[in-house]
Amino acid sequence: MPGSESTPAEKQAEVWDVVVLGGGAAGMAAAVFAALDGARTLLVECSGSVGGTSALSAGTVWIPNTRHAASAGAEDSPERAAAFLDAAVGNRAPKVMRDTFLRAGPEAVRHLEENTAVQFRARPFHPDYLFELEGSVAGGRALEALSFDGGMLGKALHLLRKPIPEFTILGGMMVDRDDIGHLLKMTRSLKSLSHGTRLVAGYAVDRMRYGRGARLVMGNALTGRLLKSLLDLDVTIWTDAEVTDISAGADGTRVRVRSKGKEISLHAAGGVILASGGFARHPQRRAELLPEPQPEFSPAAPGNTGALHDIALRLGARYGEGGAQPVFWAPVSRRRRKDGSMAVFPHFVLDRSKPGIFSVGRDGRRFVNESRSYHEFVVAMYGADRDGSTIPAFEITDADGLRKYGLGMVRPGGRGLGPFLKDGYLVRADSLADLAGRLGIDQDGLADTVSRMNRFAETGVDLDFGRGTTVYERANGDPSHRPNPTLGPVRTPPFYAIRLWPGDIGAATGLLTDTDARLIDAEGKAIDGLYACGNDMQSVMGGVYPAPGINLGPAIAFAYIAGRHAAARSRGPQQEQSSAEER
């Protein structure tokens, strides 16, 4: 099967219509869109797996006004979505790029669902993060891929990047938001017991049949469906293939690739699309673009080296400027795995906003509304940091909080704590004073913070940071807890804590493009034959994180634009012009 090839073979032709560099969701989607328009397409991935960081993520795709919005009961409009992004982003990014995204996004979703294996649903309740802004909605904009039977990929299932192990259970069983709810209620609900039993039984069968979980959800579902679409469209996939050079000319774009010790020269008549995931693992770019102290660990996929950026910059491309932040952030905790690798666990929504869980710096004082988005949490970490006062920060709870909600990699239930305590990931103490001593934070400050949090839990009002005042904030709490689903007492010993560090989950700073996703040079002119999408492209969100899935939404939208534009270009100037006029 052509699409299942993982390394270039000598018999492969050197001439292609479109070459896509990068195998995350953006690159896979760009290749799908190009192939749908009839382009002979090659996807080149530097690592041994496709899926990129997208496969490791929740896979949420933020695209307003798709046909799914109405099914979720959303009251939305293009004007409302534009007003929301205008308020959130402002002049940190060009409005024309946001408008292009809002226009192309629904078209991209429709095109995928009508012609490929990619199918979405809208979360009926998944609020925009900056819910206080004009134009926000509580649901309908955040899409997720339907769960997918990875067995349909055949042998290519092993080509798909596995999820973060700490996001799975039983050694590799993937679960989504609905599954988690059922698993937590298995002892109290026959419906949940039945659901959980089916999950475990199916996983056991998959392990015997495929050697891994084959029920794909969240980011694995999205990238698995994209992979199935690539296979169906006979897109050729090369993995473990390093791009060493790119050159652009009037007759097309040339790419040199090294694989298995061989140098291969490729010619892309329509163009080359950069979708390599951004600069997350590029030491020089990190030093230049990220604040101090520089984040040590990133949850991004290992293939996000930024090497293609070096080549693009030599060809005249340039980075965007003026964003609020250079990357999109999430607080992370870290722990050494048995195999020696480092687990980097992003703290999105599972613990930070739950009752009885709060975060402090070394002075024992809170520095942030813990219920705000993960991006804003880290922005606050940097804003409050004075010589290491909030980096790392400390996430704290009591025995009740740990049992009910868990803490980072520690699952709810309060069992199996021994390994976490032994390696220091989890710190336990019988008193708050002892906990403060073990963590090296101010005892009086911590005692005062806990006292205040306990009063706030009783009244339901956080007088310090207003925690739990917006729909988004309350959505991440415990709906059964009153009066405020995000505020609970911290009274029951022993007390527990973990350390939180800044983590970058995606680049906001990227290569500048025009509305056709073509790279542009210092004079604002398009570099013919070179495109970018995903985290290789300057974010249309201007370093602001206004809603869930604002990485993947624009990634899919501009993959649609880039893939179709490059495919049209391969057919000649008239087709290229016709395609531009369609959009």
N, C-alpha and C positions, 0 to 999 in steps of 0.2 A: 504494500500500500504506500503510494508516494508520500502521503502526509505523515506517515509514521517513521520516516527515516530520521535518525538522530545524528548522523555525521555525513558530510558530503562524500559522494562517490565519484570516482574518476569519470564515469560515464555522464555525469550531470553536465548539462549545457551551461555555458558561462554567460549566456544572454538571458535576462529576465525583464519582465515589464516593470515590476516593483520589487524592491528588496526592503524588508523591514528588519531593523536592528533592535532586538530586545523582545523577550518572550513573556512579559507581564501582560496584564489585561489590556493596556493601551496598545502594545505591539500586536497582540493576538487579534484585537478588534480591527486595527488598521489593516492587517493582512486579510481578515475576513471580508472587510468592505471592498478592498481592492480586488479580491478574487470574485466577489459577487458581481463586479462590473466587468468581469471577463479577463482581468489581468493575470498573467502567469507570474505567480508570487512566490517568493522565498522568504522564510522567516529564519533569522540567524540569532541564536542565543549563546552567550558566552559561558554560561554554567551548564550543568548536566541535566537540568530540569526546566520546564516551562511553567509559567504561573507567576513568577516574580514575587514581589511583596504582596500583590493582590491575593495570591493563594494563601497567604498567611493572615490575611485581614478578615474583618467581618464581611467584606464584599459589598458594603452599602454603596449604592449609586444614586447621587442626588441630582435628579433631573425634574424640574417642575413641569406640570401641564402635559404629562404623557396621558395616554388613554387609560392608565391605571388609576389616575388621580380620582376620577369620579367614582370608581368602585370602592375607594377608601373613604368616600364621603367628603372629600376635600373641597372646600370652596376656594378656588384659586383661579388665577388668570395670568397671562403673560405680563400684564401691567403690574399686578401685585407682586409677582416674583421679581420683576425689574426694580420695583420700588424697594423691596427688601435688600437686594444686592447693592443698590445705590446707597442705601443707608449704612449697610455693613462695610462696604469696600471703599466707597467714595472715590477720591482721586488717587488711591494707591495702585490702581490698575486701570487701563483704558476702558471706558464704558463700551466702546465698539466691540471689544473682545467679549465682554459679558453678554451683550446683546446677541452676538454671534452664537455663543454657547446656548443661550436660552432658545434660540431659533432652531439650531441644529440638533439639540439634545433629543427632543421628542421624535424628530425624524429618524435619528439613529436607532432609537429604541424600536420604533415601528418597523424599520428595515430589518433589524436583527430578528424580531419575533415573527415576521412574515416569511423569512427566508432561511433561517438557521435554527440550530438547536437551542439557542439562547432564549429563555423565557423568564419574565420577571413577575413579581407581584409587589404591590405597594403595601407598606406597613400602615395599617389604619391609624395607629397612634405612634408617631415617631417625630417629636417636635423639632423644629429648627432650634439650634443652640442659642442664638441671640433672639430669644422669643420676645424680648421687650421691644424690638424694633418694628417699625411699620412694615407691613407686608408679610410678616411671619405667619406660618400655619402650623397646626399640630400634627398633620399627617398628609400623606399623599405624594409628597415630593421624594421621600426616601424609598428607593426600590431595592429589592434583593432578588437574586436569582432563585428560582425554584430549586428545591433539592434535586439531585441528579444521581442516577445509577451509574457509577463509574465503571461497572462491568461493560457498559456499552462502548467503552473505549478500547476494549480488548487489551492487547499487550501495551498499548500506548498509555494505559492507566499508570504504569510505572515511570512514564515520562513527566507526569504531573507532580509538581512540588507538594510534599506533604504539609499539613498545617503545623503550627507551633505545637510541640508535644504537650505543653502545659495548658493548651486550649482544648485538649482532648481528655477523655477518660478511658480507663481500662487499657491503657497502652496504645491508644490510637483511634478510639471511637469518637467521631465528630458529632457535636451537638450544636443546635442553634438556640435562639432565645426561647422558643416554645418548648423545646426539649428540656432545657434547664428548669423551667417552671414545673414541668411534669415530674422530673427526677427529684425535685425538692419536696414534692407532695405525694410520693409513692406510698408512704405509710399512712396517708390520710385520705386517699382518693382511689377508688377502684379504677376510674378512668385513667388516672396517672399511672397506677400500677400496671395496667394493661399496656399503656404507651411505652413505659420504660422497659417492660419485659420484651416487647416486640423489637425495640432498639437493640437490646443486648443480644437477643437471639439472632437477629440479622447480622450484627457485627461478628458474632462467632462464626457464622457461615462464611462471611466475607473473608475472614482471616484464613480459614481453611482453603478457600477457593482462590483468593488473590494475594494472600500474604499481608494485607492491609485493609483498613476500612474502605468500603466502596460506596457507601451512602455519603455523597458529597453535599455539604451544606456551606452556607456563607461564601467566603472567598474561594474555597475549593469548588463550590458549585458553579460559580461564575466562570472561573478559569477552566473547569472541566467541560462546561458547555461550550465555551469558546474553542477548546481543543477539539471537541467532537465536530464542531462546525468547520474547523480547518481541515480535518481529515475528510469530511464529506465533500469539501471543495477542492480536494487534491492539492492543497497548499503544501509545499515541501518545507520541512522543518530540519534545521541543522542545530544541534546542541554541541557544547564544548568547542565552539568555534569563535576565535578571537579576531575582531576587526583590527587590522594594523594600519590601514590608510583609506582615505576617501578622497576622490577628486571629482569636481563638477565641471562639465563642459557643455557646449551647445548640442552635442550629439548624445548626451545622456550622462549619467553619473556612474563612476567606477568605484568599486570597493575591493580591497584586498583582505582576504580572510586566511588565517592560519588555523589548520585543524589537523591533528595527528601528525605534526611535523611537516605538513605540506602547505605551501602558499598557493592560494587559488585566487584568480582574478575574475571579478564579476562585473558585468555591464548591466545597468538598470536603465532601460529606455525611458521609463516614466519618472523615475526618481527613487531616492532612498529616504526612508522614514526613520528618524531616530526616536526610539522608545525604550531607552536602556535603564530607566528608573531613577535618573538624577544622580547627584554627586555624593550620595550618602556615605560611600566608602572610599572617597577620594581624599587622602590626607591633606593635600595642599588646599583644596577647595574648602574643606572643613575649617582649616586654620584661618583662611581668608574671610569666610562668610559667617561662621558661627560665633556666638558670644563666648566670653570667658566666665567661668571655667568651661572649656569645651566638652560637650557631652562625650563620654568615653564609649558608650555602647549604643548601638542603633538596632531596632528590630527589623530594619530593612533587609531584603534578600541579599545574599552574598554577591550576586551579579551586578549590583548597583555601584559599580566602581567609578563612574564618571569618566571613564577613559575616552568615550566618544565625544565628550565635551571638549577635551584637549584638541581633538582633530577638528571639530566644528569651529572652535575659536581660531585655529590656524587658517581656516578657510574664510574668515571674515565675520563669523557670527559673533554675537555679543550677549552678555547676560542682561537681564532686566534689572531695573533699580526702582527704589521707592516703596517697596513692600513693607508692611508693618513688621514682619518677621521673615527671616531667610528660609525657614522650614516650618512645617507643621509639627506640633509638639504633643507628647504625652508623657506623663510621669511613668517611670519604669522601675521595677525592682529586679534584682539580678541574683542568680544562684548558679553555682557550678554543678553541671550534670555529672552523672556517674562516668560518662565517656570523656570527660574533661572539657567539653564545650560549655559555653556560657549561655544559660537561659536568660533571655531579656523579656520580661513580662510587662506588657503595656497595661496600665490601670485606666481602663476606659470608663465603665459604668458599674462594674460588679460590686465594688466596695466603697469608693470614696464618698458617695452620697447616702449611704445607708445609715439608719439611726444608730447612735452609739459609736460611730467611727469618725475621727477627726484627724487633722494634720497640724503639726507645729514645727517651728525651727528650734535651734539650740537654746533659745531663751524660754522655751516652753510655751510660747504664745502662737496662736493662729496667725496666719499671714494671708489667707485666701478664703473665699467662699468655696468649700470643697465640692459643692454641687454644680459649679460651673463646668464648662467643657474641659476636657483633658488638655486642649491647647492653651486655654486661659490659665489653667492651673500652673503649667510650667512657665508661662509668661510672668505670673506672680512670683514663682520661685526665683527667677532671675531678678525681678524688680525689687524683691525684699532681701536678696542675698548681700551680706556684708562679711567678707572674709570667711565664707563657708557657713554663714548663719542659717541658711535655708537650703543649701546644697551640700549634703543630702538633707531632705526633710524627713520627718518621722510620722508615719501613719499609725495611730494608736486606737485600741479598743479594749473592752473588757471580755470576760469569759462568755457573757451572753452574746455580745456582738460577734465574737469569733464563731460561736456555735451556730448562730443564725445565718450569718452572711459570709463567713470566711474572711481572709485577708490576703490579697494577692494570690500567690500560688497555693496558699493553704485553703483547702476547700471547706465549705460549711460542714458542720457536724462536730467539730472539735476533736476528731480522732486522727491518729497517725501523725502526731506532732513531733515525735521523737527525732526523725531525720532533719526537720527544719530547725529545731532547737539546737541540735548537735553542730550543724554547720554554720549557725549564727544568722541564717536568713530570718528566723523568727526569734524575738527576744521576749522572755517571760519573766515576770516578777510578781511577788505576792502583794506588793504595795506600790502606789504611785511613786513614792520617794525612792524605793529600790529600783523601779523601772527607769526613773530619771537618772539615777547613778549609773546604771548599766549602759544607758544611751549617751551619757555625757551631756545632758541638758539640764537647764536650771530647774531645781525642785520646786521652788516657790512659784515660778512662772507656770509650770505644769499643773500644780495644785490649784492655782487660781483659774486657769483655763478650764479644768474639769468642773470646778464649782460653777463657773459661768455656763458651761454647756449643759449641766444638769438643770439649772434654772431655765435655760432656753427650752429644754425638752419639755418642761412642765407647762410653760406658757405657749409654746409653739412659735415663738418669735426670737430670731437670732438678732440681737441688738447690735452685734459687732459687724456682721457681714451680710445679713439679710438672706441667709441660707433657706432655700425652699420657698422663695417668693414667686418664681415663675413656673409656668407649666412644664418647661423642660426640666428644671431642677427637681420638681416634685415627681416627675415621671421616673427619675432614676432612684427614688427612695423606695420605701416599703409601703405600698398603698394600704396595708392593714394597720399601719401604725398611726396613732393619733396623739396630739392634734396636728403635728407637722410630720409628714412621712420621711423627712430627712434628719430629724432631730430626735435623739434618744439619750437616756441617761448612761453614764459610765460609772458603775458602782460595784460591780460584782468581780471580786478577785478570782483567779489571777488576772493580771493585766498584760497585754501583748502589744508589740510594735514591730514594724518592719521599716526599712529605709527606702526612700524614694529618690530617684535621680532623674535629671532631665533626659528625655529620649526623643530623637527626631524620627518621625514616622513617614515623612515624605518631604521632598524639596518644594518650597514655594518659589525660590529663586531658580530660574532656568533660562534657557535660550529664548531670545525674543523671536516672535513670529508675527506674521500678518494674519488676517482673517481667513486665509486659505491654508493656514498652518505651515507656510513656508518660512524658513529662517530668513532673517533680515540682517543686513550689515549695518555698519556705523552710520551710513547715509540714509538708512531706512529703506534700502532697496532689497527686493527679494533675491535670495541666492537660488537660482533656478535648479530644480532637481533635488533640493534638500528640504526636508520637512521635520517637524518635531511634534510630539504629543506626549501626554502623560506627564511625569515629573521631569522629563527632559525639557519641557516647555515652560516658560515663565507663567506662573499661575495667574489665572484670570481673577482669583480671589485676593490678590495683592497681599498675601501673607496674613490674611484674616481667615478664621475658621468659623463661618456663620451657621453651618448645618452639617448633619451627618452625611458622609459620602461626597464631600466637595473635592476630593482628589479624583475619585473614579468617575463622577459625573462628567466633568470637563474632559477627562481622559477619553471616555467613550465618544463624546461629541466631536472632539477634534481628531480622533482616530477616523471617524466617519468622513470628516472633511478632507483630511490628508490622504486617506486611502483612495477615495473617489477622485480627488484632484490628480494624484499621481497616475492612477489608472487611465484617466482621460488624457493626460499628457503623453502617455505611451502610445496613444492612437493618433497623435498629431495635433497641431495647433487648433484646428477647427473643433475637434472634440473637446480640447481643453477649454476653449472659449465657451462652448455650449454648456459644459459642466458648470463653469463659473456663473453663467447667466441663470441656470436652474436654481442655484443657491441664492 
